[in-house]
Structure formats: structure tokens, C-alpha cells
């Protein structure tokens, strides 16, 4: 019996069902392909549109990161932005550990000092600069913050000085001395001082850092040099995975 005779022996209803099933499979496959194509073409547009819509209802939603803190591109929910808010009147923040701890070395046997304006100058080179750097972040003092960086830093990173941020609720602040070394390169001969700065941000509103959420910890590797006759930050690494 040839194939034509076999087909003629199949009931008509069964043949019609087979045809319908083939059509359904083909249509389903075409829809899936079309969906994948449309998704990849419009995914970026849809993401921006959704974020823009949400931002209209919740102004504290930030998309992506800014300035130095590049690399993590995501949408996170932050606390409302209020440039007039005095965090030093926030009882919840005042109840956190706001001391700035200085670790003289990265090993467990190094001394630990609670820094203040009187004793930071008695520590290693670069510690006073980092103490002022931290205080500027807390106070929302963008001028002092930007002044902690060298011109080379902005040129090398190809970024502009920070435009401004609110007072920032830093706590669990640790500065760890990672050592120093003499450097001779195309930029000249100078001393390089290396530190790790760790902190958490309570009630983060995203104006200073939008790459971490509230009460998340960040560790940053910071390089300070005296290349221009003044101690300034010349390089940073964000984020830096470090545990003391």
C-alpha cells in the first residue's frame, strides 16, 4: 500500500486535527520568535520608560549611577532628598557608631585609634586628608570634598567634580593603612600612600552614592600622593572587597 492509499485510509477528522495542530505549532513558533526580536529591540526603551513613569510617582527612585561610582547600572529605591535636613538632629543616626576608626595596618595586630581633629595629624601621612574627606561627606560640603582630589584625578577618570550632595549619614567608618611606596614614572618621582576606606550609609538618598542601598557597606581603595607638593587623592577603586 502506497503513501497515498495510507493517507486515504486515515479518517477525515483525524487529518483535519493533524493540520490544525501543525498550524498551532507554526503560529506559536512565529509568535515566540517575534516576541524575542521585539524584546531585544525595545528592552532599553521599555526600561527607561518604566523608570521614568515610576520616577513621576516616586521622585527618590534613581536609575544607574553617577560620577565616580560607575559599573552597577540598576534601579534602586532611596530615601527622599532634602537638602535642608540636618542629620545631626536625627536621633536614629546619632544612635549609630559615628566614630572614625584608624587601623595603622591591615593585619589584626595593628593599633586602632578613634580619630578626631586633635589626633588625626599625629597619625601616618594622608590620614588627616582622609579624615577631612569623611567629615566633608557627612557635612555635605562638596567644595571641601572636591578639593581632596588632584586635577590629575579628574583628568585621568574623565569626570567632572561632584556637583553637590546632601548631608550623608555615614557610620561604621574605618580607615585602614595599606602602606606606602616610592614611585618613579612618567609623572615624576613621588610617594604613594594607600588606604582602604569603609563605611555604611544610613537612610541613603542617593545624592552622594547611588550604587549602594541604605545601610549597605562600601569599601574603597584610595591612593594619595604628594606628587604636586601637596597630599591629594589621585586614584580610587570602587568597589573594593575588603574585610577587617
VOKOL-874421 format. One line per field, with one value per residue: residue number from 1; residue in three letters; chain; y, z, x of N, C-alpha, C in turn. Coordinates in Angstrom, 3 decimals. Layout:
N
n = NUM, ...
res = ALA, ...
chain = A, ...
n.north = Y, ...
n.up = Z, ...
n.east = X, ...
ca.north = Y, ...
ca.up = Z, ...
ca.east = X, ...
c.north = Y, ...
c.up = Z, ...
c.east = X, ...
***
This chain:
244
n = 1, 2, 3, 4, 5, 6, 7, 8, 9, 10, 11, 12, 13, 14, 15, 16, 17, 18, 19, 20, 21, 22, 23, 24, 25, 26, 27, 28, 29, 30, 31, 32, 33, 34, 35, 36, 37, 38, 39, 40, 41, 42, 43, 44, 45, 46, 47, 48, 49, 50, 51, 52, 53, 54, 55, 56, 57, 58, 59, 60, 61, 62, 63, 64, 65, 66, 67, 68, 69, 70, 71, 72, 73, 74, 75, 76, 77, 78, 79, 80, 81, 82, 83, 84, 85, 86, 87, 88, 89, 90, 91, 92, 93, 94, 95, 96, 97, 98, 99, 100, 101, 102, 103, 104, 105, 106, 107, 108, 109, 110, 111, 112, 113, 114, 115, 116, 117, 118, 119, 120, 121, 122, 123, 124, 125, 126, 127, 128, 129, 130, 131, 132, 133, 134, 135, 136, 137, 138, 139, 140, 141, 142, 143, 144, 145, 146, 147, 148, 149, 150, 151, 152, 153, 154, 155, 156, 157, 158, 159, 160, 161, 162, 163, 164, 165, 166, 167, 168, 169, 170, 171, 172, 173, 174, 175, 176, 177, 178, 179, 180, 181, 182, 183, 184, 185, 186, 187, 188, 189, 190, 191, 192, 193, 194, 195, 196, 197, 198, 199, 200, 201, 202, 203, 204, 205, 206, 207, 208, 209, 210, 211, 212, 213, 214, 215, 216, 217, 218, 219, 220, 221, 222, 223, 224, 225, 226, 227, 228, 229, 230, 231, 232, 233, 234, 235, 236, 237, 238, 239, 240, 241, 242, 243, 244
res = UNK, UNK, UNK, UNK, UNK, UNK, UNK, UNK, UNK, UNK, UNK, UNK, UNK, UNK, UNK, UNK, UNK, UNK, UNK, UNK, UNK, UNK, UNK, UNK, UNK, UNK, UNK, UNK, UNK, UNK, UNK, UNK, UNK, UNK, UNK, UNK, UNK, UNK, UNK, UNK, UNK, UNK, UNK, UNK, UNK, UNK, UNK, UNK, UNK, UNK, UNK, UNK, UNK, UNK, UNK, UNK, UNK, UNK, UNK, UNK, UNK, UNK, UNK, UNK, UNK, UNK, UNK, UNK, UNK, UNK, UNK, UNK, UNK, UNK, UNK, UNK, UNK, UNK, UNK, UNK, UNK, UNK, UNK, UNK, UNK, UNK, UNK, UNK, UNK, UNK, UNK, UNK, UNK, UNK, UNK, UNK, UNK, UNK, UNK, UNK, UNK, UNK, UNK, UNK, UNK, UNK, UNK, UNK, UNK, UNK, UNK, UNK, UNK, UNK, UNK, UNK, UNK, UNK, UNK, UNK, UNK, UNK, UNK, UNK, UNK, UNK, UNK, UNK, UNK, UNK, UNK, UNK, UNK, UNK, UNK, UNK, UNK, UNK, UNK, UNK, UNK, UNK, UNK, UNK, UNK, UNK, UNK, UNK, UNK, UNK, UNK, UNK, UNK, UNK, UNK, UNK, UNK, UNK, UNK, UNK, UNK, UNK, UNK, UNK, UNK, UNK, UNK, UNK, UNK, UNK, UNK, UNK, UNK, UNK, UNK, UNK, UNK, UNK, UNK, UNK, UNK, UNK, UNK, UNK, UNK, UNK, UNK, UNK, UNK, UNK, UNK, UNK, UNK, UNK, UNK, UNK, UNK, UNK, UNK, UNK, UNK, UNK, UNK, UNK, UNK, UNK, UNK, UNK, UNK, UNK, UNK, UNK, UNK, UNK, UNK, UNK, UNK, UNK, UNK, UNK, UNK, UNK, UNK, UNK, UNK, UNK, UNK, UNK, UNK, UNK, UNK, UNK, UNK, UNK, UNK, UNK, UNK, UNK, UNK, UNK, UNK, UNK, UNK, UNK
chain = A, A, A, A, A, A, A, A, A, A, A, A, A, A, A, A, A, A, A, A, A, A, A, A, A, A, A, A, A, A, A, A, A, A, A, A, A, A, A, A, A, A, A, A, A, A, A, A, A, A, A, A, A, A, A, A, A, A, A, A, A, A, A, A, A, A, A, A, A, A, A, A, A, A, A, A, A, A, A, A, A, A, A, A, A, A, A, A, A, A, A, A, A, A, A, A, A, A, A, A, A, A, A, A, A, A, A, A, A, A, A, A, A, A, A, A, A, A, A, A, A, A, A, A, A, A, A, A, A, A, A, A, A, A, A, A, A, A, A, A, A, A, A, A, A, A, A, A, A, A, A, A, A, A, A, A, A, A, A, A, A, A, A, A, A, A, A, A, A, A, A, A, A, A, A, A, A, A, A, A, A, A, A, A, A, A, A, A, A, A, A, A, A, A, A, A, A, A, A, A, A, A, A, A, A, A, A, A, A, A, A, A, A, A, A, A, A, A, A, A, A, A, A, A, A, A, A, A, A, A, A, A, A, A, A, A, A, A, A, A, A, A, A, A
n.north = -1.190, 2.131, 5.485, 7.303, 5.797, 5.048, 7.486, 8.051, 6.203, 7.206, 8.607, 11.407, 13.381, 13.004, 13.765, 16.469, 17.378, 16.940, 18.776, 21.179, 21.086, 21.314, 23.909, 25.354, 24.867, 26.072, 28.761, 29.366, 29.145, 31.221, 33.450, 33.354, 33.815, 36.386, 37.758, 37.558, 39.022, 41.588, 42.097, 42.340, 44.534, 46.641, 46.591, 48.301, 50.775, 50.295, 49.828, 52.352, 53.849, 52.737, 53.281, 56.084, 56.570, 55.527, 57.253, 59.579, 59.223, 58.474, 60.339, 59.771, 57.590, 56.357, 55.973, 53.959, 54.999, 57.577, 59.959, 59.086, 56.551, 54.250, 51.384, 49.634, 49.285, 49.898, 50.004, 51.502, 52.029, 54.941, 57.090, 60.054, 63.121, 65.783, 68.748, 70.475, 69.066, 68.405, 66.172, 65.869, 66.252, 64.093, 61.592, 58.844, 58.437, 59.594, 57.706, 55.700, 54.167, 56.552, 57.084, 57.574, 55.190, 54.438, 52.200, 51.180, 49.326, 46.641, 44.163, 42.063, 42.803, 45.450, 48.818, 50.572, 53.573, 56.048, 58.565, 62.167, 65.777, 66.642, 64.520, 63.343, 64.396, 63.332, 60.855, 58.566, 59.835, 61.301, 60.532, 62.653, 64.020, 62.109, 61.983, 64.574, 64.358, 62.419, 63.820, 65.915, 64.608, 63.744, 66.231, 67.255, 68.935, 69.926, 71.431, 71.205, 68.441, 68.011, 69.357, 67.614, 65.997, 65.576, 67.512, 65.813, 63.506, 63.991, 64.417, 62.006, 60.169, 61.172, 62.681, 65.090, 67.450, 66.707, 67.711, 68.245, 67.235, 66.006, 66.292, 63.421, 60.316, 58.794, 55.914, 53.391, 53.715, 53.178, 53.537, 52.131, 51.626, 50.767, 50.840, 52.376, 53.600, 54.396, 55.986, 56.066, 57.319, 58.220, 60.485, 61.587, 61.641, 60.437, 59.962, 57.393, 56.878, 54.456, 53.478, 51.899, 52.761, 52.340, 52.302, 52.677, 53.748, 55.352, 55.602, 56.248, 58.609, 58.698, 60.888, 61.271, 58.667, 56.394, 53.786, 51.973, 50.637, 51.691, 51.418, 49.626, 48.344, 49.847, 49.511, 51.219, 51.542, 53.756, 55.978, 58.151, 60.860, 62.792, 64.200, 66.745, 68.338, 68.516, 66.698, 64.759, 63.072, 60.734, 58.499, 56.016, 53.030, 51.478, 49.089, 48.011, 44.949, 44.134, 43.120, 43.807
n.up = 0.000, -1.032, -0.047, -0.633, -0.596, 2.075, 3.280, 2.386, 3.812, 6.372, 8.723, 7.941, 9.904, 11.602, 9.959, 9.631, 12.247, 12.568, 10.750, 11.921, 14.296, 13.344, 12.307, 14.646, 16.011, 14.241, 14.266, 16.983, 17.231, 15.513, 16.861, 19.212, 18.227, 17.185, 19.537, 20.947, 19.252, 19.312, 22.025, 22.418, 20.798, 21.897, 24.601, 26.040, 25.660, 26.843, 29.477, 30.253, 29.941, 31.819, 34.185, 34.077, 34.341, 36.930, 38.384, 38.203, 40.072, 42.344, 43.416, 44.579, 43.407, 41.790, 38.768, 37.655, 38.032, 39.208, 38.319, 39.887, 40.713, 38.865, 36.980, 38.250, 37.034, 37.795, 39.097, 42.053, 45.213, 47.053, 49.972, 50.421, 48.978, 50.706, 51.014, 53.086, 55.387, 58.573, 59.589, 62.007, 63.871, 63.847, 65.680, 65.389, 63.673, 65.249, 67.188, 66.122, 65.489, 64.990, 65.003, 63.661, 62.807, 62.883, 61.472, 61.914, 60.397, 58.016, 59.171, 61.950, 64.222, 64.336, 65.658, 66.828, 66.441, 67.539, 65.563, 65.710, 65.449, 66.786, 67.038, 64.526, 62.946, 64.064, 63.137, 60.437, 57.265, 55.179, 56.566, 57.858, 55.670, 54.732, 56.920, 56.904, 54.454, 54.933, 56.875, 55.290, 53.544, 55.317, 56.191, 53.877, 52.391, 49.545, 48.303, 49.908, 49.718, 46.908, 46.774, 47.886, 45.946, 43.315, 40.341, 38.372, 38.999, 38.198, 35.484, 34.667, 35.297, 33.700, 34.486, 35.913, 38.669, 41.668, 41.595, 43.842, 46.998, 49.588, 53.242, 54.572, 55.993, 57.283, 58.863, 60.997, 60.257, 58.852, 58.490, 56.911, 56.932, 54.221, 53.526, 52.098, 49.244, 47.234, 44.156, 40.759, 37.742, 34.509, 35.347, 37.217, 40.271, 43.292, 46.466, 47.274, 49.030, 50.447, 51.164, 52.667, 52.697, 54.554, 54.983, 56.008, 54.812, 56.284, 55.764, 52.976, 50.397, 47.845, 46.685, 47.177, 46.898, 44.630, 44.102, 46.093, 48.548, 51.352, 54.520, 53.606, 53.244, 52.069, 50.582, 49.748, 47.801, 48.183, 46.788, 47.685, 46.893, 46.987, 44.810, 43.642, 45.550, 47.533, 49.602, 48.051, 46.784, 44.258, 42.969, 42.908, 43.791, 43.123, 43.504, 46.416, 47.631, 50.854, 54.130, 57.535
n.east = 0.859, 0.648, 1.793, -0.216, -2.531, -2.458, -2.876, -5.421, -6.818, -6.858, -8.980, -11.101, -11.560, -9.397, -7.274, -7.842, -7.538, -4.822, -3.756, -4.637, -3.202, -0.572, -0.690, -1.122, 1.299, 3.141, 2.248, 2.566, 5.368, 6.205, 5.158, 6.662, 9.259, 8.912, 8.329, 10.763, 12.478, 11.260, 11.538, 14.364, 14.884, 13.411, 13.962, 15.747, 14.475, 11.960, 12.735, 13.761, 11.436, 9.682, 11.077, 11.057, 8.326, 7.828, 9.457, 8.040, 6.042, 7.441, 9.828, 12.310, 13.380, 16.177, 18.022, 20.594, 24.058, 26.342, 28.913, 31.938, 31.171, 30.751, 29.591, 27.713, 24.660, 21.577, 18.220, 17.205, 15.577, 15.519, 15.820, 13.772, 14.951, 16.358, 17.734, 17.840, 17.728, 18.980, 21.169, 22.369, 20.490, 18.993, 17.826, 17.946, 20.127, 22.136, 22.344, 23.836, 27.088, 29.281, 31.943, 35.260, 37.385, 40.807, 43.009, 46.217, 47.576, 46.995, 46.849, 45.788, 47.103, 47.716, 47.589, 44.636, 42.909, 40.653, 39.725, 40.019, 39.807, 42.056, 43.917, 44.305, 46.314, 48.568, 48.940, 49.749, 51.040, 48.644, 46.385, 45.079, 44.015, 42.158, 40.465, 39.367, 38.138, 36.137, 34.633, 33.723, 32.003, 29.997, 29.059, 28.030, 29.560, 30.511, 32.512, 34.855, 35.083, 35.558, 37.979, 39.743, 40.730, 43.134, 43.973, 44.787, 43.420, 40.707, 41.150, 42.299, 40.270, 38.343, 36.084, 33.815, 34.113, 32.252, 28.873, 27.334, 25.857, 23.665, 23.785, 25.319, 24.628, 26.943, 28.336, 29.915, 32.653, 35.785, 39.260, 41.926, 45.363, 47.257, 49.851, 52.858, 54.749, 57.585, 57.430, 58.392, 57.801, 56.398, 55.148, 56.733, 58.702, 57.632, 55.862, 53.595, 50.675, 48.627, 45.305, 42.416, 39.106, 36.262, 32.713, 29.255, 26.042, 23.429, 19.945, 20.136, 19.973, 20.836, 22.142, 24.843, 26.040, 24.835, 25.109, 24.924, 22.681, 20.595, 22.147, 23.993, 27.302, 30.343, 33.532, 36.405, 39.301, 41.884, 44.200, 46.724, 48.875, 51.948, 52.640, 52.417, 53.471, 51.648, 49.462, 47.093, 44.168, 44.661, 43.817, 41.231, 39.460, 36.520, 33.932, 35.774, 36.723, 36.988, 37.763, 37.840
ca.north = 0.000, 3.326, 6.532, 7.955, 4.914, 5.123, 8.770, 7.971, 5.358, 7.951, 9.315, 12.837, 14.173, 12.909, 14.577, 17.873, 17.673, 17.000, 20.056, 22.234, 21.019, 21.867, 25.358, 25.897, 24.812, 27.087, 30.083, 29.543, 29.367, 32.562, 34.417, 33.337, 34.493, 37.811, 38.308, 37.691, 40.136, 42.833, 42.296, 42.841, 45.854, 47.678, 46.394, 49.515, 51.809, 49.964, 50.021, 53.783, 54.351, 52.298, 54.054, 57.465, 56.573, 55.359, 58.457, 60.596, 58.982, 58.360, 61.118, 59.304, 56.444, 56.744, 54.955, 53.967, 55.587, 58.878, 60.341, 58.074, 55.241, 53.611, 49.931, 48.954, 50.028, 49.292, 50.928, 51.229, 52.991, 55.675, 57.989, 61.351, 64.081, 67.022, 69.441, 71.249, 68.161, 68.375, 64.807, 65.917, 66.320, 62.823, 60.750, 57.492, 58.482, 59.889, 56.494, 54.767, 54.376, 57.529, 57.279, 57.247, 54.326, 54.333, 50.993, 51.515, 48.338, 45.787, 42.913, 42.132, 43.229, 46.883, 49.640, 51.194, 54.881, 56.789, 59.850, 63.439, 66.880, 66.831, 63.443, 62.794, 64.859, 62.570, 59.533, 58.488, 60.799, 61.033, 60.257, 63.910, 64.267, 61.203, 62.392, 65.740, 63.816, 61.801, 64.879, 66.674, 63.796, 63.812, 67.596, 67.677, 70.032, 69.474, 72.161, 70.530, 67.098, 68.095, 69.849, 66.492, 65.306, 66.327, 67.754, 64.600, 62.548, 64.268, 64.237, 60.575, 59.498, 61.828, 63.057, 66.437, 67.494, 66.406, 68.922, 68.505, 66.177, 66.395, 65.695, 61.976, 59.639, 57.759, 55.285, 52.255, 54.263, 52.632, 53.875, 51.161, 51.953, 49.625, 51.012, 53.432, 53.224, 55.449, 55.717, 56.844, 57.011, 59.348, 61.653, 62.113, 60.816, 60.851, 58.904, 56.983, 56.368, 53.665, 53.230, 51.405, 53.493, 51.600, 52.948, 52.388, 54.960, 55.185, 56.372, 56.769, 59.228, 58.553, 62.081, 61.071, 57.397, 55.707, 52.409, 51.107, 50.967, 52.136, 50.532, 48.707, 48.734, 50.035, 49.605, 51.878, 51.635, 55.150, 56.259, 59.559, 61.124, 64.148, 64.487, 68.188, 69.041, 68.542, 65.404, 64.758, 61.781, 60.649, 57.352, 55.272, 51.800, 51.206, 48.838, 47.224, 43.911, 44.125, 42.869, 43.980
ca.up = 0.000, -1.097, 0.943, -0.963, -0.122, 3.526, 3.677, 2.119, 4.829, 7.626, 8.809, 7.592, 11.132, 12.126, 9.102, 9.931, 13.548, 12.359, 10.096, 12.907, 15.240, 12.661, 12.241, 16.002, 16.299, 13.420, 14.764, 18.295, 16.991, 14.929, 17.929, 20.123, 17.542, 17.121, 20.895, 21.272, 18.454, 19.859, 23.361, 22.332, 20.156, 22.726, 26.035, 26.628, 25.657, 27.831, 30.804, 30.525, 30.047, 33.106, 35.239, 34.016, 34.896, 38.373, 38.956, 38.307, 41.302, 43.471, 42.989, 45.136, 42.653, 40.943, 37.785, 37.326, 38.986, 38.772, 38.559, 40.112, 41.079, 37.670, 36.922, 38.601, 36.418, 38.265, 39.711, 43.467, 45.873, 48.068, 50.807, 49.782, 49.015, 51.421, 51.223, 54.326, 56.537, 59.415, 60.100, 63.384, 64.727, 63.625, 66.838, 64.929, 63.181, 66.368, 67.985, 65.445, 65.759, 64.003, 65.150, 62.533, 63.338, 62.046, 61.670, 61.476, 59.409, 57.576, 59.933, 63.168, 65.352, 64.269, 66.624, 66.373, 67.065, 67.178, 65.090, 65.898, 64.878, 67.529, 66.914, 63.180, 62.433, 64.697, 62.517, 59.216, 56.201, 54.418, 57.441, 58.058, 54.440, 54.693, 57.992, 56.370, 53.360, 55.556, 57.501, 54.214, 53.057, 56.329, 56.246, 52.579, 51.966, 48.261, 47.965, 50.595, 49.137, 45.611, 46.989, 48.337, 44.762, 42.460, 38.979, 37.609, 39.293, 37.328, 34.096, 34.436, 35.354, 32.705, 35.141, 36.454, 40.131, 42.093, 41.609, 45.151, 47.652, 50.897, 54.363, 54.362, 57.297, 57.344, 60.152, 60.885, 59.380, 59.131, 57.579, 57.116, 56.243, 53.445, 53.262, 51.187, 48.410, 46.399, 42.757, 39.735, 36.445, 33.574, 36.037, 38.122, 41.412, 44.403, 47.398, 47.139, 50.288, 50.075, 52.263, 52.386, 53.451, 54.640, 55.716, 55.608, 54.715, 56.841, 55.047, 51.779, 49.425, 46.516, 46.127, 47.225, 46.236, 44.202, 43.742, 47.241, 49.216, 52.738, 55.499, 52.963, 53.460, 50.887, 50.846, 48.613, 47.851, 47.875, 46.630, 47.920, 46.562, 47.226, 43.534, 43.375, 46.746, 48.471, 49.658, 47.433, 46.251, 42.823, 42.356, 43.759, 43.208, 43.645, 44.937, 46.796, 48.562, 51.958, 55.415, 58.639
ca.east = 0.000, 1.489, 1.504, -1.490, -3.585, -2.467, -3.474, -6.856, -7.425, -6.945, -10.270, -11.027, -11.486, -8.030, -6.413, -8.110, -6.926, -3.365, -3.484, -4.833, -2.084, 0.590, -0.871, -0.921, 2.732, 3.813, 1.859, 3.215, 6.789, 6.355, 4.889, 7.809, 10.367, 8.584, 8.448, 12.188, 13.007, 10.721, 12.106, 15.731, 14.883, 12.798, 14.216, 16.324, 13.442, 10.940, 13.314, 13.792, 10.069, 9.141, 11.749, 10.567, 6.974, 7.933, 10.056, 6.993, 5.285, 8.370, 10.990, 13.560, 13.901, 17.290, 18.370, 22.004, 24.990, 26.796, 30.303, 32.960, 30.646, 30.236, 29.737, 26.466, 23.574, 20.352, 17.274, 17.053, 14.693, 16.240, 15.031, 13.518, 16.061, 16.059, 18.999, 17.753, 17.668, 20.167, 21.265, 22.846, 19.306, 18.298, 18.153, 18.275, 21.502, 23.029, 22.476, 24.743, 28.512, 29.752, 33.385, 36.131, 38.437, 42.001, 43.806, 47.567, 48.000, 45.895, 46.798, 44.993, 47.928, 47.946, 46.855, 43.390, 42.719, 39.438, 40.241, 39.326, 40.568, 43.304, 44.906, 44.472, 47.593, 49.642, 48.976, 50.543, 50.766, 47.419, 45.243, 44.348, 43.247, 41.014, 39.542, 38.653, 37.338, 34.957, 33.843, 33.078, 30.875, 28.948, 28.517, 27.500, 30.440, 31.031, 33.734, 35.961, 35.150, 36.243, 39.343, 40.574, 41.222, 44.055, 43.492, 45.078, 42.353, 39.556, 41.567, 42.513, 38.965, 37.484, 34.840, 33.767, 33.940, 30.889, 28.044, 26.734, 25.091, 23.143, 24.490, 25.264, 24.667, 27.966, 28.617, 30.835, 33.696, 37.113, 40.352, 42.995, 46.611, 47.737, 51.275, 53.301, 55.888, 58.153, 57.091, 59.084, 57.195, 56.373, 54.599, 57.742, 59.088, 56.779, 55.458, 52.199, 50.120, 47.455, 44.372, 41.065, 38.075, 34.996, 31.624, 27.873, 25.223, 22.087, 18.919, 20.784, 19.063, 21.414, 22.793, 26.295, 26.299, 23.616, 25.449, 24.656, 21.433, 20.685, 22.773, 24.936, 28.694, 31.177, 34.962, 37.036, 40.755, 42.210, 45.621, 47.072, 50.274, 52.465, 53.297, 52.415, 53.881, 50.531, 48.786, 45.773, 43.731, 44.931, 43.152, 40.306, 38.933, 35.190, 34.050, 36.936, 36.286, 37.943, 37.129, 38.774
c.north = 1.239, 4.370, 7.202, 7.110, 4.958, 6.400, 8.737, 7.142, 6.042, 8.701, 10.806, 13.706, 14.159, 13.759, 16.058, 18.276, 17.802, 18.330, 21.219, 22.277, 21.609, 23.382, 26.012, 25.950, 25.909, 28.494, 30.384, 29.851, 30.775, 33.643, 34.509, 34.060, 35.993, 38.471, 38.539, 38.867, 41.474, 43.139, 42.906, 44.231, 46.933, 47.553, 47.653, 50.621, 51.555, 50.188, 51.486, 54.341, 53.985, 53.103, 55.485, 57.573, 56.462, 56.609, 59.571, 60.457, 58.963, 59.051, 60.588, 58.031, 56.946, 55.608, 55.069, 54.596, 56.867, 59.046, 59.137, 56.669, 54.569, 52.104, 49.189, 49.772, 49.372, 50.361, 50.538, 52.311, 53.615, 56.545, 59.323, 62.315, 65.367, 67.708, 70.254, 70.370, 68.130, 67.001, 64.779, 66.121, 65.051, 61.860, 59.345, 57.430, 58.711, 58.672, 55.462, 55.090, 55.266, 57.823, 56.920, 56.477, 54.246, 53.093, 51.247, 50.529, 47.420, 44.475, 43.138, 42.656, 44.741, 47.644, 50.254, 52.483, 55.451, 58.201, 61.020, 64.539, 67.040, 65.762, 62.932, 63.209, 64.120, 61.177, 59.591, 59.558, 60.371, 60.820, 61.515, 64.230, 63.388, 61.532, 63.595, 65.331, 63.228, 62.861, 65.707, 65.925, 63.890, 65.173, 68.040, 68.836, 69.633, 70.185, 71.503, 69.137, 67.127, 68.517, 68.752, 65.738, 66.203, 66.579, 66.515, 63.565, 62.745, 64.054, 62.755, 59.809, 60.009, 62.103, 64.490, 66.371, 67.272, 67.688, 69.233, 67.320, 66.676, 65.926, 64.185, 61.247, 58.464, 57.208, 54.023, 52.607, 53.746, 53.065, 52.921, 51.528, 50.703, 49.760, 52.157, 52.941, 54.407, 55.063, 56.633, 56.422, 58.254, 60.626, 62.276, 61.128, 61.319, 59.659, 58.651, 56.337, 55.685, 53.308, 52.523, 52.170, 52.707, 52.424, 52.391, 53.708, 54.655, 56.103, 57.043, 57.352, 59.252, 59.766, 61.978, 59.779, 56.725, 54.277, 51.458, 51.560, 51.428, 51.026, 49.423, 49.244, 48.862, 50.148, 50.136, 51.951, 53.017, 55.341, 57.764, 59.746, 62.560, 64.683, 65.975, 69.000, 69.155, 67.189, 65.521, 63.356, 61.759, 59.456, 56.668, 54.021, 51.494, 50.051, 48.017, 46.232, 43.724, 43.898, 42.998, 43.179
c.up = 0.000, -0.120, 0.670, -0.450, 1.398, 4.004, 3.485, 3.183, 6.185, 7.652, 8.560, 8.824, 11.719, 11.303, 9.401, 11.265, 13.422, 11.728, 11.082, 13.899, 14.629, 12.591, 13.599, 16.346, 15.545, 13.942, 16.099, 18.137, 16.462, 15.991, 18.876, 19.510, 17.505, 18.484, 21.260, 20.536, 19.024, 21.219, 23.277, 21.705, 21.116, 24.218, 26.700, 26.724, 26.731, 29.246, 31.188, 30.732, 31.386, 34.242, 35.276, 34.614, 36.411, 39.037, 39.100, 39.583, 42.535, 43.099, 43.512, 44.465, 41.705, 39.958, 37.467, 38.408, 38.409, 39.078, 38.758, 40.239, 39.888, 37.788, 37.248, 38.061, 36.784, 38.850, 41.163, 44.062, 47.033, 48.880, 50.095, 49.976, 49.698, 51.772, 52.524, 55.574, 57.272, 60.076, 61.550, 64.388, 64.597, 64.738, 66.425, 64.436, 64.319, 67.262, 67.359, 65.806, 64.658, 64.133, 63.858, 63.097, 62.349, 62.445, 61.067, 60.466, 59.092, 58.359, 61.276, 64.375, 65.359, 65.291, 65.986, 67.158, 66.611, 66.821, 65.511, 65.342, 65.541, 67.246, 65.495, 62.569, 63.017, 64.097, 61.248, 58.207, 55.437, 55.280, 57.672, 56.853, 54.394, 55.773, 57.529, 55.233, 53.894, 56.165, 56.451, 53.657, 54.024, 56.321, 54.939, 52.005, 50.667, 47.879, 48.611, 50.023, 47.824, 45.762, 47.472, 47.168, 43.969, 41.097, 38.115, 37.796, 38.330, 35.858, 33.761, 34.405, 34.287, 33.275, 35.638, 37.980, 40.492, 42.169, 42.958, 45.680, 49.024, 52.001, 54.278, 55.674, 57.294, 58.758, 59.910, 59.957, 59.806, 58.050, 57.895, 56.279, 55.550, 53.073, 52.316, 50.371, 47.567, 44.942, 41.843, 38.381, 35.574, 34.209, 36.994, 39.210, 42.633, 45.305, 47.264, 48.442, 49.977, 51.307, 51.739, 53.294, 53.380, 55.391, 55.239, 55.578, 55.225, 56.088, 53.797, 50.805, 48.014, 45.966, 46.174, 46.523, 45.902, 43.770, 44.923, 47.893, 50.647, 53.625, 54.861, 53.137, 52.136, 51.321, 49.597, 48.813, 47.368, 47.851, 46.749, 47.552, 46.949, 45.958, 43.236, 44.612, 47.791, 48.441, 49.109, 46.921, 44.743, 42.156, 43.389, 43.029, 43.893, 42.864, 45.200, 47.867, 49.655, 53.244, 56.506, 59.842
c.east = 0.894, 1.006, 0.171, -2.646, -3.671, -3.146, -4.982, -7.562, -7.556, -8.273, -10.091, -10.868, -10.074, -7.083, -6.591, -7.478, -5.408, -2.968, -3.597, -3.663, -0.822, 0.510, -0.600, 0.565, 3.473, 3.521, 2.541, 4.698, 7.034, 6.150, 6.080, 9.004, 10.136, 8.747, 9.908, 12.807, 12.550, 11.340, 13.504, 15.797, 14.440, 13.106, 14.763, 15.279, 12.402, 11.454, 13.322, 12.391, 9.445, 9.744, 11.248, 9.173, 7.007, 8.482, 9.031, 6.196, 6.190, 9.680, 12.315, 14.070, 14.981, 17.567, 19.854, 22.841, 25.551, 28.281, 31.224, 32.399, 29.975, 30.363, 28.465, 25.304, 22.250, 19.447, 17.079, 16.164, 15.441, 15.289, 14.843, 14.692, 15.606, 17.378, 18.996, 17.757, 19.002, 20.257, 21.756, 21.707, 18.462, 18.708, 18.557, 19.715, 22.493, 23.247, 23.397, 26.199, 29.085, 31.248, 34.119, 37.321, 39.596, 42.799, 45.193, 48.138, 46.830, 45.825, 46.103, 45.772, 48.190, 47.109, 45.616, 43.180, 41.388, 39.884, 39.360, 40.228, 41.935, 44.349, 45.132, 45.814, 48.780, 49.792, 49.824, 50.136, 49.501, 46.196, 44.416, 43.475, 42.004, 39.994, 38.714, 37.719, 36.032, 34.046, 33.102, 31.877, 29.709, 28.260, 27.867, 28.288, 31.134, 32.320, 34.952, 36.171, 35.932, 37.700, 40.282, 41.199, 42.175, 43.411, 43.694, 43.968, 41.171, 39.905, 41.694, 41.188, 38.004, 36.101, 34.953, 33.711, 32.483, 30.070, 27.407, 25.951, 24.644, 24.096, 24.271, 25.510, 25.648, 28.083, 29.452, 31.996, 35.068, 38.099, 41.502, 44.217, 47.144, 49.212, 51.577, 54.483, 56.337, 57.943, 57.898, 58.524, 57.196, 55.831, 55.610, 58.096, 58.343, 56.459, 53.960, 51.745, 48.787, 46.621, 43.130, 40.116, 36.778, 33.960, 30.290, 27.126, 23.819, 21.122, 19.506, 19.759, 19.635, 22.123, 24.312, 26.685, 24.980, 23.908, 25.312, 23.356, 21.668, 21.246, 23.602, 26.353, 29.435, 32.629, 35.644, 38.549, 41.157, 43.715, 45.850, 48.543, 50.640, 53.120, 53.398, 52.779, 52.801, 49.841, 47.370, 45.456, 43.944, 44.268, 42.269, 39.864, 37.617, 34.575, 35.299, 36.500, 37.344, 37.188, 38.170, 38.272
***
